[in-house]
């Protein structure tokens, strides 16, 4: 339309912001992972506009995705005792931790293990995600974060449709798949995985 290079950002906005907006619109088209077979464990009224998410688990699979409403929801399935898991949500920090180990970990039966779905409202700004897991598969679907740190041993990770600031990934004996993501800075190390 005959606009100069100086006039284009005035009319359409800054290129980086426009790209983030367009990425956010495409994110909503992602297919949500169904909760069939899961039981709702927590339904949490959100405090404030930001969230820090800390997950520390051993042998539990986790899916983190967008909620359909303005609450945080946590669902589970499995035969392990849900009351043994440590959960807290205070001052915008959500923590999910495995039970304290008693005895040897290799004595646990895989049939006792749990799977979780954590759903976060789309409007909530996720300042920080810190994940430390062993023998757990992880799926993060359409979760944006300024600071995303993942440390996993013997589990696969699937990170899809996210806009991330600083990302630090360390995986041992697990596959890592990242698709449809925008990332500002990446620090990564993998041992024995794809």
ROZALUM-243394 format. One record per atom (N, C-alpha, C): residue number from 1; residue in one letter; atom name; x, y, z. Coordinates in steps of 0.1 Angstrom, whole numbers, always signed. Layout:
# residues N
{NUM,a,CA,{X,Y,Z}};
...
This chain:
# residues 194
{1,x,N,{+8,-12,+0}};
{1,x,CA,{+0,+0,+0}};
{1,x,C,{+9,+13,+0}};
{2,x,N,{+21,+11,-4}};
{2,x,CA,{+30,+23,-4}};
{2,x,C,{+35,+28,+9}};
{3,x,N,{+34,+20,+19}};
{3,x,CA,{+40,+24,+32}};
{3,x,C,{+55,+22,+33}};
{4,x,N,{+61,+32,+40}};
{4,x,CA,{+76,+31,+41}};
{4,x,C,{+79,+21,+52}};
{5,x,N,{+92,+17,+54}};
{5,x,CA,{+96,+8,+64}};
{5,x,C,{+93,+13,+78}};
{6,x,N,{+94,+26,+80}};
{6,x,CA,{+91,+33,+92}};
{6,x,C,{+76,+33,+95}};
{7,x,N,{+67,+33,+85}};
{7,x,CA,{+53,+34,+87}};
{7,x,C,{+47,+20,+90}};
{8,x,N,{+53,+9,+85}};
{8,x,CA,{+47,-4,+87}};
{8,x,C,{+46,-8,+101}};
{9,x,N,{+56,-6,+110}};
{9,x,CA,{+54,-10,+124}};
{9,x,C,{+43,-1,+131}};
{10,x,N,{+42,+12,+127}};
{10,x,CA,{+32,+20,+132}};
{10,x,C,{+18,+15,+129}};
{11,x,N,{+16,+9,+118}};
{11,x,CA,{+3,+4,+114}};
{11,x,C,{+0,-10,+119}};
{12,x,N,{+10,-18,+118}};
{12,x,CA,{+8,-32,+122}};
{12,x,C,{+13,-37,+135}};
{13,x,N,{+22,-28,+141}};
{13,x,CA,{+28,-32,+154}};
{13,x,C,{+42,-37,+151}};
{14,x,N,{+50,-40,+162}};
{14,x,CA,{+63,-45,+161}};
{14,x,C,{+63,-59,+156}};
{15,x,N,{+73,-63,+147}};
{15,x,CA,{+73,-76,+141}};
{15,x,C,{+73,-87,+152}};
{16,x,N,{+81,-86,+162}};
{16,x,CA,{+81,-97,+172}};
{16,x,C,{+68,-98,+180}};
{17,x,N,{+62,-87,+183}};
{17,x,CA,{+49,-88,+190}};
{17,x,C,{+38,-94,+180}};
{18,x,N,{+38,-90,+168}};
{18,x,CA,{+29,-95,+158}};
{18,x,C,{+31,-110,+157}};
{19,x,N,{+43,-115,+156}};
{19,x,CA,{+46,-129,+155}};
{19,x,C,{+41,-137,+167}};
{20,x,N,{+43,-131,+179}};
{20,x,CA,{+37,-137,+192}};
{20,x,C,{+22,-138,+191}};
{21,x,N,{+16,-127,+187}};
{21,x,CA,{+1,-128,+186}};
{21,x,C,{-4,-139,+176}};
{22,x,N,{+3,-139,+165}};
{22,x,CA,{-1,-150,+155}};
{22,x,C,{+1,-164,+160}};
{23,x,N,{+12,-165,+167}};
{23,x,CA,{+15,-178,+173}};
{23,x,C,{+5,-182,+184}};
{24,x,N,{+1,-172,+191}};
{24,x,CA,{-10,-174,+201}};
{24,x,C,{-23,-179,+195}};
{25,x,N,{-26,-173,+184}};
{25,x,CA,{-39,-177,+177}};
{25,x,C,{-38,-191,+172}};
{26,x,N,{-27,-195,+167}};
{26,x,CA,{-26,-209,+161}};
{26,x,C,{-25,-219,+173}};
{27,x,N,{-21,-215,+185}};
{27,x,CA,{-20,-224,+196}};
{27,x,C,{-34,-229,+200}};
{28,x,N,{-44,-221,+198}};
{28,x,CA,{-58,-224,+202}};
{28,x,C,{-63,-235,+194}};
{29,x,N,{-57,-238,+182}};
{29,x,CA,{-62,-248,+173}};
{29,x,C,{-57,-262,+177}};
{30,x,N,{-48,-263,+187}};
{30,x,CA,{-43,-276,+191}};
{30,x,C,{-53,-285,+197}};
{31,x,N,{-52,-298,+194}};
{31,x,CA,{-61,-307,+200}};
{31,x,C,{-57,-310,+214}};
{32,x,N,{-67,-309,+223}};
{32,x,CA,{-65,-311,+237}};
{32,x,C,{-65,-326,+240}};
{33,x,N,{-56,-331,+249}};
{33,x,CA,{-56,-345,+252}};
{33,x,C,{-67,-348,+262}};
{34,x,N,{-75,-358,+258}};
{34,x,CA,{-87,-361,+266}};
{34,x,C,{-84,-367,+280}};
{35,x,N,{-94,-365,+289}};
{35,x,CA,{-92,-369,+303}};
{35,x,C,{-99,-382,+305}};
{36,x,N,{-103,-390,+295}};
{36,x,CA,{-110,-402,+297}};
{36,x,C,{-102,-412,+306}};
{37,x,N,{-109,-417,+316}};
{37,x,CA,{-102,-426,+326}};
{37,x,C,{-95,-419,+337}};
{38,x,N,{-95,-406,+337}};
{38,x,CA,{-89,-398,+348}};
{38,x,C,{-100,-394,+358}};
{39,x,N,{-96,-392,+370}};
{39,x,CA,{-104,-387,+381}};
{39,x,C,{-99,-373,+385}};
{40,x,N,{-108,-364,+387}};
{40,x,CA,{-104,-351,+391}};
{40,x,C,{-100,-351,+406}};
{41,x,N,{-88,-345,+408}};
{41,x,CA,{-82,-345,+422}};
{41,x,C,{-83,-331,+428}};
{42,x,N,{-80,-321,+420}};
{42,x,CA,{-80,-307,+425}};
{42,x,C,{-87,-298,+415}};
{43,x,N,{-94,-289,+421}};
{43,x,CA,{-101,-278,+413}};
{43,x,C,{-97,-265,+420}};
{44,x,N,{-89,-257,+415}};
{44,x,CA,{-83,-246,+422}};
{44,x,C,{-86,-233,+416}};
{45,x,N,{-92,-224,+425}};
{45,x,CA,{-94,-210,+421}};
{45,x,C,{-80,-203,+420}};
{46,x,N,{-78,-196,+409}};
{46,x,CA,{-65,-190,+406}};
{46,x,C,{-63,-178,+415}};
{47,x,N,{-51,-177,+420}};
{47,x,CA,{-47,-165,+428}};
{47,x,C,{-38,-156,+419}};
{48,x,N,{-42,-144,+416}};
{48,x,CA,{-34,-135,+408}};
{48,x,C,{-34,-138,+393}};
{49,x,N,{-24,-132,+387}};
{49,x,CA,{-23,-134,+372}};
{49,x,C,{-11,-142,+367}};
{50,x,N,{-3,-147,+377}};
{50,x,CA,{+10,-154,+373}};
{50,x,C,{+10,-167,+380}};
{51,x,N,{+18,-176,+375}};
{51,x,CA,{+20,-190,+381}};
{51,x,C,{+34,-194,+380}};
{52,x,N,{+39,-201,+390}};
{52,x,CA,{+52,-208,+389}};
{52,x,C,{+48,-223,+391}};
{53,x,N,{+53,-232,+383}};
{53,x,CA,{+49,-246,+383}};
{53,x,C,{+61,-254,+386}};
{54,x,N,{+61,-262,+397}};
{54,x,CA,{+72,-271,+401}};
{54,x,C,{+67,-285,+402}};
{55,x,N,{+73,-294,+394}};
{55,x,CA,{+70,-308,+394}};
{55,x,C,{+82,-316,+397}};
{56,x,N,{+81,-325,+407}};
{56,x,CA,{+91,-334,+411}};
{56,x,C,{+85,-348,+412}};
{57,x,N,{+87,-357,+403}};
{57,x,CA,{+81,-370,+403}};
{57,x,C,{+90,-381,+399}};
{58,x,N,{+86,-394,+403}};
{58,x,CA,{+94,-406,+400}};
{58,x,C,{+84,-416,+395}};
{59,x,N,{+85,-419,+382}};
{59,x,CA,{+76,-429,+376}};
{59,x,C,{+62,-425,+374}};
{60,x,N,{+59,-412,+373}};
{60,x,CA,{+45,-408,+370}};
{60,x,C,{+46,-399,+357}};
{61,x,N,{+37,-402,+348}};
{61,x,CA,{+36,-395,+336}};
{61,x,C,{+27,-382,+338}};
{62,x,N,{+31,-371,+331}};
{62,x,CA,{+24,-359,+333}};
{62,x,C,{+21,-352,+320}};
{63,x,N,{+8,-347,+318}};
{63,x,CA,{+4,-339,+307}};
{63,x,C,{+1,-325,+313}};
{64,x,N,{+6,-315,+307}};
{64,x,CA,{+3,-301,+311}};
{64,x,C,{-3,-294,+299}};
{65,x,N,{-16,-289,+301}};
{65,x,CA,{-23,-283,+289}};
{65,x,C,{-32,-272,+294}};
{66,x,N,{-38,-266,+285}};
{66,x,CA,{-47,-254,+288}};
{66,x,C,{-60,-259,+293}};
{67,x,N,{-65,-252,+303}};
{67,x,CA,{-78,-255,+310}};
{67,x,C,{-89,-249,+301}};
{68,x,N,{-101,-255,+302}};
{68,x,CA,{-113,-249,+295}};
{68,x,C,{-119,-238,+302}};
{69,x,N,{-115,-235,+315}};
{69,x,CA,{-121,-224,+322}};
{69,x,C,{-110,-216,+329}};
{70,x,N,{-114,-209,+340}};
{70,x,CA,{-104,-200,+347}};
{70,x,C,{-99,-207,+360}};
{71,x,N,{-100,-220,+361}};
{71,x,CA,{-95,-227,+372}};
{71,x,C,{-83,-236,+368}};
{72,x,N,{-74,-239,+378}};
{72,x,CA,{-64,-250,+376}};
{72,x,C,{-71,-263,+380}};
{73,x,N,{-69,-273,+371}};
{73,x,CA,{-75,-286,+374}};
{73,x,C,{-64,-296,+374}};
{74,x,N,{-64,-306,+383}};
{74,x,CA,{-55,-317,+383}};
{74,x,C,{-63,-330,+383}};
{75,x,N,{-60,-338,+374}};
{75,x,CA,{-66,-351,+372}};
{75,x,C,{-55,-362,+374}};
{76,x,N,{-60,-374,+378}};
{76,x,CA,{-50,-385,+380}};
{76,x,C,{-57,-398,+376}};
{77,x,N,{-49,-408,+373}};
{77,x,CA,{-53,-422,+371}};
{77,x,C,{-42,-431,+375}};
{78,x,N,{-45,-443,+380}};
{78,x,CA,{-35,-452,+385}};
{78,x,C,{-40,-458,+398}};
{79,x,N,{-32,-468,+403}};
{79,x,CA,{-36,-475,+415}};
{79,x,C,{-28,-471,+427}};
{80,x,N,{-19,-462,+425}};
{80,x,CA,{-11,-457,+437}};
{80,x,C,{-20,-448,+446}};
{81,x,N,{-17,-446,+458}};
{81,x,CA,{-25,-439,+468}};
{81,x,C,{-23,-424,+465}};
{82,x,N,{-33,-417,+460}};
{82,x,CA,{-33,-403,+456}};
{82,x,C,{-30,-394,+469}};
{83,x,N,{-34,-398,+480}};
{83,x,CA,{-32,-390,+492}};
{83,x,C,{-17,-390,+496}};
{84,x,N,{-9,-399,+491}};
{84,x,CA,{+5,-399,+494}};
{84,x,C,{+13,-388,+486}};
{85,x,N,{+7,-383,+476}};
{85,x,CA,{+14,-373,+468}};
{85,x,C,{+13,-359,+475}};
{86,x,N,{+23,-352,+474}};
{86,x,CA,{+24,-338,+480}};
{86,x,C,{+20,-328,+470}};
{87,x,N,{+10,-320,+474}};
{87,x,CA,{+5,-309,+465}};
{87,x,C,{+4,-297,+473}};
{88,x,N,{+7,-285,+467}};
{88,x,CA,{+5,-273,+473}};
{88,x,C,{+3,-262,+463}};
{89,x,N,{-5,-252,+466}};
{89,x,CA,{-7,-240,+458}};
{89,x,C,{-8,-228,+467}};
{90,x,N,{+3,-221,+468}};
{90,x,CA,{+3,-209,+476}};
{90,x,C,{+11,-198,+469}};
{91,x,N,{+6,-186,+470}};
{91,x,CA,{+12,-174,+465}};
{91,x,C,{+16,-176,+450}};
{92,x,N,{+7,-182,+443}};
{92,x,CA,{+10,-184,+428}};
{92,x,C,{+20,-194,+425}};
{93,x,N,{+24,-203,+434}};
{93,x,CA,{+33,-214,+432}};
{93,x,C,{+26,-227,+433}};
{94,x,N,{+25,-235,+423}};
{94,x,CA,{+19,-248,+423}};
{94,x,C,{+30,-259,+423}};
{95,x,N,{+29,-268,+433}};
{95,x,CA,{+39,-278,+435}};
{95,x,C,{+32,-292,+435}};
{96,x,N,{+38,-301,+427}};
{96,x,CA,{+33,-315,+427}};
{96,x,C,{+46,-323,+429}};
{97,x,N,{+46,-332,+440}};
{97,x,CA,{+58,-340,+443}};
{97,x,C,{+54,-354,+446}};
{98,x,N,{+63,-363,+442}};
{98,x,CA,{+61,-377,+445}};
{98,x,C,{+61,-380,+460}};
{99,x,N,{+55,-391,+464}};
{99,x,CA,{+56,-394,+478}};
{99,x,C,{+71,-397,+482}};
{100,x,N,{+74,-395,+495}};
{100,x,CA,{+87,-398,+499}};
{100,x,C,{+89,-413,+497}};
{101,x,N,{+101,-417,+492}};
{101,x,CA,{+104,-431,+490}};
{101,x,C,{+106,-439,+503}};
{102,x,N,{+100,-450,+503}};
{102,x,CA,{+103,-460,+514}};
{102,x,C,{+108,-472,+508}};
{103,x,N,{+120,-477,+512}};
{103,x,CA,{+125,-489,+506}};
{103,x,C,{+132,-486,+492}};
{104,x,N,{+133,-496,+484}};
{104,x,CA,{+140,-494,+471}};
{104,x,C,{+130,-491,+460}};
{105,x,N,{+134,-481,+452}};
{105,x,CA,{+125,-477,+441}};
{105,x,C,{+123,-488,+431}};
{106,x,N,{+133,-497,+429}};
{106,x,CA,{+131,-507,+418}};
{106,x,C,{+121,-517,+423}};
{107,x,N,{+116,-517,+435}};
{107,x,CA,{+106,-527,+440}};
{107,x,C,{+92,-522,+436}};
{108,x,N,{+90,-510,+431}};
{108,x,CA,{+77,-505,+428}};
{108,x,C,{+72,-512,+415}};
{109,x,N,{+59,-515,+415}};
{109,x,CA,{+53,-521,+403}};
{109,x,C,{+49,-510,+394}};
{110,x,N,{+51,-512,+381}};
{110,x,CA,{+47,-502,+371}};
{110,x,C,{+31,-500,+371}};
{111,x,N,{+24,-511,+375}};
{111,x,CA,{+10,-510,+375}};
{111,x,C,{+4,-501,+387}};
{112,x,N,{+13,-498,+397}};
{112,x,CA,{+9,-489,+408}};
{112,x,C,{+11,-474,+404}};
{113,x,N,{+18,-471,+393}};
{113,x,CA,{+22,-458,+390}};
{113,x,C,{+10,-449,+386}};
{114,x,N,{+12,-437,+387}};
{114,x,CA,{+1,-427,+384}};
{114,x,C,{+5,-419,+372}};
{115,x,N,{-6,-414,+366}};
{115,x,CA,{-5,-404,+355}};
{115,x,C,{-13,-392,+359}};
{116,x,N,{-8,-380,+356}};
{116,x,CA,{-15,-368,+360}};
{116,x,C,{-17,-359,+347}};
{117,x,N,{-28,-352,+347}};
{117,x,CA,{-31,-341,+338}};
{117,x,C,{-32,-328,+346}};
{118,x,N,{-24,-318,+343}};
{118,x,CA,{-25,-305,+349}};
{118,x,C,{-30,-295,+339}};
{119,x,N,{-41,-289,+342}};
{119,x,CA,{-47,-279,+333}};
{119,x,C,{-46,-265,+339}};
{120,x,N,{-41,-256,+330}};
{120,x,CA,{-38,-242,+335}};
{120,x,C,{-46,-233,+326}};
{121,x,N,{-53,-223,+333}};
{121,x,CA,{-61,-213,+325}};
{121,x,C,{-52,-206,+314}};
{122,x,N,{-57,-204,+303}};
{122,x,CA,{-50,-197,+292}};
{122,x,C,{-45,-183,+295}};
{123,x,N,{-53,-176,+303}};
{123,x,CA,{-50,-162,+306}};
{123,x,C,{-39,-161,+317}};
{124,x,N,{-36,-172,+324}};
{124,x,CA,{-26,-171,+334}};
{124,x,C,{-12,-171,+328}};
{125,x,N,{-4,-161,+333}};
{125,x,CA,{+10,-160,+328}};
{125,x,C,{+19,-170,+336}};
{126,x,N,{+25,-179,+329}};
{126,x,CA,{+34,-189,+336}};
{126,x,C,{+48,-183,+336}};
{127,x,N,{+52,-177,+347}};
{127,x,CA,{+65,-172,+348}};
{127,x,C,{+76,-182,+348}};
{128,x,N,{+74,-194,+354}};
{128,x,CA,{+85,-203,+356}};
{128,x,C,{+79,-217,+356}};
{129,x,N,{+86,-227,+349}};
{129,x,CA,{+83,-241,+350}};
{129,x,C,{+96,-248,+354}};
{130,x,N,{+96,-255,+365}};
{130,x,CA,{+107,-263,+369}};
{130,x,C,{+103,-278,+370}};
{131,x,N,{+109,-287,+363}};
{131,x,CA,{+105,-301,+363}};
{131,x,C,{+117,-309,+365}};
{132,x,N,{+116,-318,+375}};
{132,x,CA,{+127,-328,+378}};
{132,x,C,{+120,-341,+379}};
{133,x,N,{+122,-350,+370}};
{133,x,CA,{+115,-363,+370}};
{133,x,C,{+125,-374,+366}};
{134,x,N,{+121,-386,+371}};
{134,x,CA,{+128,-399,+367}};
{134,x,C,{+118,-409,+362}};
{135,x,N,{+120,-415,+351}};
{135,x,CA,{+111,-425,+346}};
{135,x,C,{+97,-420,+344}};
{136,x,N,{+96,-408,+339}};
{136,x,CA,{+83,-402,+337}};
{136,x,C,{+83,-396,+322}};
{137,x,N,{+72,-399,+315}};
{137,x,CA,{+70,-393,+302}};
{137,x,C,{+62,-380,+304}};
{138,x,N,{+66,-369,+297}};
{138,x,CA,{+60,-356,+299}};
{138,x,C,{+54,-350,+286}};
{139,x,N,{+43,-344,+286}};
{139,x,CA,{+37,-337,+275}};
{139,x,C,{+34,-323,+280}};
{140,x,N,{+39,-313,+273}};
{140,x,CA,{+35,-299,+276}};
{140,x,C,{+29,-294,+263}};
{141,x,N,{+16,-291,+263}};
{141,x,CA,{+9,-287,+251}};
{141,x,C,{+3,-273,+253}};
{142,x,N,{+9,-263,+245}};
{142,x,CA,{+4,-249,+245}};
{142,x,C,{+6,-242,+258}};
{143,x,N,{+17,-245,+265}};
{143,x,CA,{+20,-238,+277}};
{143,x,C,{+31,-228,+275}};
{144,x,N,{+29,-215,+276}};
{144,x,CA,{+39,-205,+274}};
{144,x,C,{+46,-203,+287}};
{145,x,N,{+59,-200,+287}};
{145,x,CA,{+66,-196,+300}};
{145,x,C,{+78,-188,+297}};
{146,x,N,{+81,-179,+306}};
{146,x,CA,{+93,-171,+305}};
{146,x,C,{+106,-179,+308}};
{147,x,N,{+105,-188,+317}};
{147,x,CA,{+116,-196,+322}};
{147,x,C,{+112,-211,+323}};
{148,x,N,{+117,-219,+314}};
{148,x,CA,{+113,-233,+314}};
{148,x,C,{+125,-242,+316}};
{149,x,N,{+126,-249,+328}};
{149,x,CA,{+137,-258,+331}};
{149,x,C,{+132,-272,+333}};
{150,x,N,{+139,-281,+326}};
{150,x,CA,{+135,-295,+326}};
{150,x,C,{+147,-304,+328}};
{151,x,N,{+146,-313,+338}};
{151,x,CA,{+157,-322,+341}};
{151,x,C,{+150,-336,+342}};
{152,x,N,{+153,-345,+332}};
{152,x,CA,{+146,-358,+332}};
{152,x,C,{+156,-369,+329}};
{153,x,N,{+153,-381,+336}};
{153,x,CA,{+161,-393,+334}};
{153,x,C,{+152,-404,+330}};
{154,x,N,{+154,-410,+319}};
{154,x,CA,{+147,-422,+315}};
{154,x,C,{+132,-419,+312}};
{155,x,N,{+129,-409,+305}};
{155,x,CA,{+115,-405,+301}};
{155,x,C,{+115,-397,+289}};
{156,x,N,{+104,-398,+281}};
{156,x,CA,{+103,-390,+269}};
{156,x,C,{+96,-377,+272}};
{157,x,N,{+99,-367,+264}};
{157,x,CA,{+93,-353,+265}};
{157,x,C,{+88,-349,+252}};
{158,x,N,{+76,-343,+252}};
{158,x,CA,{+70,-338,+240}};
{158,x,C,{+65,-324,+244}};
{159,x,N,{+71,-314,+238}};
{159,x,CA,{+68,-300,+240}};
{159,x,C,{+63,-294,+227}};
{160,x,N,{+50,-289,+227}};
{160,x,CA,{+43,-285,+215}};
{160,x,C,{+36,-272,+217}};
{161,x,N,{+37,-264,+207}};
{161,x,CA,{+29,-251,+206}};
{161,x,C,{+31,-242,+217}};
{162,x,N,{+43,-238,+220}};
{162,x,CA,{+46,-229,+231}};
{162,x,C,{+55,-218,+227}};
{163,x,N,{+53,-207,+234}};
{163,x,CA,{+62,-195,+233}};
{163,x,C,{+70,-194,+246}};
{164,x,N,{+83,-196,+245}};
{164,x,CA,{+92,-197,+257}};
{164,x,C,{+103,-187,+256}};
{165,x,N,{+107,-182,+268}};
{165,x,CA,{+118,-173,+269}};
{165,x,C,{+131,-181,+270}};
{166,x,N,{+136,-183,+282}};
{166,x,CA,{+148,-190,+285}};
{166,x,C,{+144,-205,+287}};
{167,x,N,{+150,-214,+280}};
{167,x,CA,{+148,-228,+281}};
{167,x,C,{+161,-236,+285}};
{168,x,N,{+160,-244,+295}};
{168,x,CA,{+171,-252,+299}};
{168,x,C,{+166,-267,+300}};
{169,x,N,{+172,-275,+291}};
{169,x,CA,{+167,-289,+290}};
{169,x,C,{+179,-298,+292}};
{170,x,N,{+177,-308,+301}};
{170,x,CA,{+187,-318,+304}};
{170,x,C,{+180,-332,+304}};
{171,x,N,{+183,-341,+295}};
{171,x,CA,{+177,-354,+294}};
{171,x,C,{+187,-365,+294}};
{172,x,N,{+184,-376,+300}};
{172,x,CA,{+193,-388,+300}};
{172,x,C,{+184,-399,+297}};
{173,x,N,{+188,-407,+286}};
{173,x,CA,{+180,-419,+282}};
{173,x,C,{+165,-416,+279}};
{174,x,N,{+163,-405,+272}};
{174,x,CA,{+149,-402,+268}};
{174,x,C,{+149,-394,+255}};
{175,x,N,{+138,-395,+248}};
{175,x,CA,{+137,-388,+236}};
{175,x,C,{+130,-374,+239}};
{176,x,N,{+134,-364,+231}};
{176,x,CA,{+129,-351,+233}};
{176,x,C,{+123,-346,+219}};
{177,x,N,{+111,-342,+219}};
{177,x,CA,{+104,-338,+207}};
{177,x,C,{+99,-324,+209}};
{178,x,N,{+103,-314,+202}};
{178,x,CA,{+99,-300,+203}};
{178,x,C,{+93,-296,+189}};
{179,x,N,{+80,-291,+189}};
{179,x,CA,{+74,-288,+177}};
{179,x,C,{+65,-275,+179}};
{180,x,N,{+65,-267,+168}};
{180,x,CA,{+56,-255,+168}};
{180,x,C,{+59,-246,+180}};
{181,x,N,{+72,-244,+183}};
{181,x,CA,{+75,-236,+195}};
{181,x,C,{+84,-224,+190}};
{182,x,N,{+83,-213,+198}};
{182,x,CA,{+91,-202,+196}};
{182,x,C,{+99,-201,+209}};
{183,x,N,{+113,-200,+208}};
{183,x,CA,{+121,-199,+220}};
{183,x,C,{+131,-188,+218}};
{184,x,N,{+133,-180,+229}};
{184,x,CA,{+143,-170,+228}};
{184,x,C,{+158,-175,+230}};
{185,x,N,{+160,-183,+241}};
{185,x,CA,{+173,-188,+244}};
{185,x,C,{+172,-202,+249}};
{186,x,N,{+181,-211,+243}};
{186,x,CA,{+181,-225,+247}};
{186,x,C,{+194,-229,+252}};
{187,x,N,{+194,-237,+263}};
{187,x,CA,{+206,-243,+268}};
{187,x,C,{+202,-258,+270}};
{188,x,N,{+209,-267,+263}};
{188,x,CA,{+204,-281,+263}};
{188,x,C,{+215,-291,+264}};
{189,x,N,{+213,-302,+270}};
{189,x,CA,{+222,-313,+269}};
{189,x,C,{+214,-326,+270}};
{190,x,N,{+218,-336,+262}};
{190,x,CA,{+211,-349,+261}};
{190,x,C,{+222,-360,+261}};
{191,x,N,{+218,-371,+269}};
{191,x,CA,{+227,-382,+269}};
{191,x,C,{+218,-394,+265}};
{192,x,N,{+222,-401,+255}};
{192,x,CA,{+216,-414,+251}};
{192,x,C,{+201,-412,+248}};
{193,x,N,{+198,-403,+239}};
{193,x,CA,{+184,-401,+235}};
{193,x,C,{+183,-394,+222}};
{194,x,N,{+171,-394,+216}};
{194,x,CA,{+169,-387,+203}};
{194,x,C,{+164,-374,+205}};
